[in-house]
C-alpha cells in the first residue's frame, strides 16, 4: 500500500528542477550489469544528493532495469536511505534505555519546541533535521544527542537549546 502511494505520487518539476541526473552516469556505468548493484547504487546516489530524489528513481530504473517498486521497496525498507532532503545539521537524540530513563523525551521536546519541527522533519531554513534513534552507544553520557559528528552528553533542556543557539550563531 505504501509503495503504491509513493509510485502514484507525481514527480514535482519544481522539486526536481535542480537535480543534475548526469552526476549518476559514472555510478550507473560502474554498477551496470553487476549482480547485487541496487544497494550500492542507492548509497552512492544518496552521497551525491544527500537524499534520493524522486526523479532519480526513474533514471536508475530505466538505466539499470530495476522496477520502480523494487527501488522504492529497498529505499523504504532500509533506514539509511532518505527520500526527502535533510538539514545541514542532523540532530540525533538517543532514546535507548539509559537515555530514556534520563529523560531523553524532554530533550527531544525541547528541540521540537525550539526549532518548531517534529521528529523526522527539517527546519524551513534547511539548517536542522531532527531524528530520534534507538542508541548512540554513549550510555554513560545519558541523555545524549549528536549533531553531525559532535556528541553532547549529560543534557537537560536548557543545555540542549544553548547548543542549538550556538550552531545557529555560527551559521549566520
N, C-alpha and C positions, 0 to 999 in steps of 0.2 A: 504494500500500500504506500509506504513512504517513498520508495523508488519511483512508483508510478506518478506520485505528486511532483517529485523533482523533475522527472522526464517531461511532464506535461507543462512545466513552467516555461514561459517564453524567455529566450535569451535576450536580455535587455541590451540594446545597442549602446545606450549611454554608459552602462556599467562596463561594457567590454570595449569601448572605443579606444582606450589607451593600451590595450593588450597587443604586444608585438608577438604574433604567432611564429615569426621566423626564429625567435630565440629557442624554439623547440626543435628545430631541424637537426642540430648536432646530436641531441638526445635520441631522437627518433632513429637517426642513422645508426647510432651506436647499438641500440637495442632491437632494431628491426630483425625479424626472423629468429630471435633468441627465445628459447623456452624460459618461462618464468619472468618475462620482462615487465609485467604490469606494475608491480610494486616499485621496482627501481625507477621506472619512468615517472610514476606519480610522485615519488620522493624528489627526483631531480626537478620536476616541474614545479613543485612547491618551493624548492630552493630558489628558483628564478623569480617567481611571482609572490612568494610569501604565503600564498594560498593557491587553490586550484580554481581558476575562473571557469564559469560555465562553458564559454566558447572553446576552451582548451580541451574539454572532454570530446567535443565534436571532431577536433583535429586529430587527437590521439586515436579515436575510434576509426576514423577514415584511414589514417596512415598506418596503423598497426593491426587493424582488423578486429579489435575487441568491440563487443557490443556496448552501447551506452549503459545498459542495465548492469553489465559486468563491471564497467568502470565505476559507476556510482555505487554499486554494491560493495566493492573493495574500499572506496574512498569513505563511505559512511560506516563501514564496519570497524575500521582501524581509527582510533582516536588521534593518531599522529597527523591525519590529514584534515585540512581546513578547507571549507567550501566558501568561506567569507573572509574578506580582508581583516587583518588583525592590527592592533595598535603598534606603535613604535616600541612601547614597553609592555611586555606581557607580565601581569601580576598573577602569580600562582600562590594561592593560600592553601596551606596544608590543612586537611580535615581528617588526618589519621587519628588513631586513638589518643595518643599523647596530646596532640594539638586540640582535639575535640574537647577533652576534659579540662584543658586550659583555656577554654572559651574562644576557639577559632571562629565560631559563628559570630561573635561580637566583632572580631577583626574584619570578617567579610562584610558584615552590616555597616561598619564604619566606612569601608571603602565604597560600598554601594551608595551610601548616603552622600559622601563627599564628592564622588565622581558622577553621581546621578546615572548609574548604569546598573544592570543586573548581571548576575553570573553568566559568563559566556558572551557578554556584549562588549562593544568597543565604544569609547567616548566619541562624541561628534567630531572633535578635532583630530581624531585618529592617534592620540597620544598613548592611551592605555586600553588594554583588553584585560578583563578580569576572568580568572579561571579558578575554580575550586578543584583541588587534586587530592587523591587518596593518601599520598605520603611523599614527603620530600627527603626523608631519611635523616632528619635533624631533630630527633625526638628530645634530645637534651636541651634544645633551644625553644621548646614549645611555649606558646604558639609561634609559628614561623611562617614567613612568606618569602618568595623570591620575586625579584623584579629583574628580568633579564638573567644575568649570571650572578647577581648580588643577592646574598641571603641576609634576611633581617629576622632576628630572634628575640625571645622574651618580650613579645609585643603586648601592647594594650592599645585601645582605640586612639588615644592621644598621640602616642609614638608613631602609629601607623599613618595617621593623617599628616604628621610632621614630615615623614619620609616622602610622602607623595608631593607635598608642597615644595620640598627641596628639588625634586625632579622637575616639577613644573617651572620653577625659577630658572633652572639650568637650560630649559628648552625654550625660554622666551628671549 
